[in-house]
Amino acid sequence: MSLQGKDQYPLTLQIADKRDVRSQFGALCYRMKAGKPQVLMITSRRTGRWIIPKGWPMEGKTPGQSALREAWEEAGVRGKVTGTCLALFSYTKGVGAADRLPCVVMVYPVKVDALADDFPEAGQRKRRWMSLKKAAKRVEEPELAHLLKSFDPRRH
């Protein structure tokens, strides 16, 4: 498989210890509106904070394919990955009442062609198009905010 001239290979997953840092793949979903870039932000199911679609690696899928699949499941995005990993950001994922998992998210640009009304997590999250500046103000992760402020879709 080829992605913008960079080879990506499907993943083979291994069991991790609960103290290990977990890898996730995220989708920075974007469009141009009136000549200005907008990004699609969604809310998390548990806390309602603004995030990008992201999730765990998927057996047999490349990182970009996993990010695109998460964009479909969580936000109803129909589109394509338009480049290689843009950046990484870290956060702590709450699982259950007391457990917290350290995670690192590799973010891939996804150009949105359309949004579906019916998708796996419809009704569980809000989704909203935002300017890069507004999205950066709404997220809690400083590294993600920096990526949002500096993202230029014309490079992808």
FENNOR-V623546 format. One record per residue. N is the residue number from 0. OMEGA is omega in radians with two decimals (* if undefined). Layout:
n=N omega=OMEGA
n=N omega=OMEGA
This chain:
n=0 omega=3.14
n=1 omega=3.11
n=2 omega=-3.14
n=3 omega=3.09
n=4 omega=3.13
n=5 omega=3.13
n=6 omega=2.99
n=7 omega=-3.11
n=8 omega=3.09
n=9 omega=-3.08
n=10 omega=2.93
n=11 omega=-3.02
n=12 omega=3.08
n=13 omega=3.13
n=14 omega=-3.13
n=15 omega=3.02
n=16 omega=-3.06
n=17 omega=3.08
n=18 omega=-3.11
n=19 omega=3.00
n=20 omega=-3.13
n=21 omega=3.07
n=22 omega=3.02
n=23 omega=3.11
n=24 omega=-3.10
n=25 omega=-3.13
n=26 omega=2.98
n=27 omega=-3.05
n=28 omega=-3.03
n=29 omega=3.01
n=30 omega=3.03
n=31 omega=3.10
n=32 omega=-3.09
n=33 omega=3.09
n=34 omega=-3.13
n=35 omega=-3.14
n=36 omega=3.00
n=37 omega=3.07
n=38 omega=3.13
n=39 omega=3.12
n=40 omega=3.10
n=41 omega=3.06
n=42 omega=3.04
n=43 omega=-3.11
n=44 omega=-3.00
n=45 omega=-3.03
n=46 omega=-3.13
n=47 omega=3.12
n=48 omega=-3.12
n=49 omega=-3.09
n=50 omega=2.94
n=51 omega=3.05
n=52 omega=-3.13
n=53 omega=3.11
n=54 omega=-3.05
n=55 omega=3.02
n=56 omega=-3.14
n=57 omega=3.13
n=58 omega=3.06
n=59 omega=3.11
n=60 omega=3.05
n=61 omega=3.06
n=62 omega=3.11
n=63 omega=3.10
n=64 omega=3.10
n=65 omega=3.12
n=66 omega=3.13
n=67 omega=3.10
n=68 omega=3.10
n=69 omega=3.11
n=70 omega=3.09
n=71 omega=-3.05
n=72 omega=-3.03
n=73 omega=-3.04
n=74 omega=3.13
n=75 omega=-3.09
n=76 omega=2.92
n=77 omega=-3.10
n=78 omega=-3.13
n=79 omega=3.04
n=80 omega=-3.02
n=81 omega=3.12
n=82 omega=3.13
n=83 omega=-3.13
n=84 omega=-3.13
n=85 omega=-3.04
n=86 omega=3.04
n=87 omega=2.91
n=88 omega=-3.10
n=89 omega=3.05
n=90 omega=3.09
n=91 omega=-3.11
n=92 omega=3.05
n=93 omega=3.06
n=94 omega=-3.08
n=95 omega=-3.06
n=96 omega=-3.00
n=97 omega=-3.05
n=98 omega=3.09
n=99 omega=-3.14
n=100 omega=3.03
n=101 omega=-3.10
n=102 omega=2.98
n=103 omega=-3.09
n=104 omega=3.00
n=105 omega=-3.02
n=106 omega=-3.14
n=107 omega=3.09
n=108 omega=3.12
n=109 omega=3.08
n=110 omega=-3.08
n=111 omega=3.05
n=112 omega=-3.11
n=113 omega=3.03
n=114 omega=3.10
n=115 omega=3.04
n=116 omega=-3.12
n=117 omega=3.14
n=118 omega=-2.99
n=119 omega=-3.08
n=120 omega=3.07
n=121 omega=-3.13
n=122 omega=3.14
n=123 omega=-3.09
n=124 omega=2.92
n=125 omega=3.02
n=126 omega=-3.08
n=127 omega=3.00
n=128 omega=-3.14
n=129 omega=2.97
n=130 omega=3.12
n=131 omega=-3.12
n=132 omega=-3.13
n=133 omega=3.13
n=134 omega=3.14
n=135 omega=3.12
n=136 omega=-3.04
n=137 omega=-3.09
n=138 omega=-3.13
n=139 omega=-3.07
n=140 omega=-3.10
n=141 omega=-3.12
n=142 omega=3.09
n=143 omega=3.10
n=144 omega=3.12
n=145 omega=3.11
n=146 omega=-3.13
n=147 omega=-3.13
n=148 omega=-3.04
n=149 omega=-3.08
n=150 omega=3.08
n=151 omega=-3.08
n=152 omega=3.12
n=153 omega=3.09
n=154 omega=-3.06
n=155 omega=*
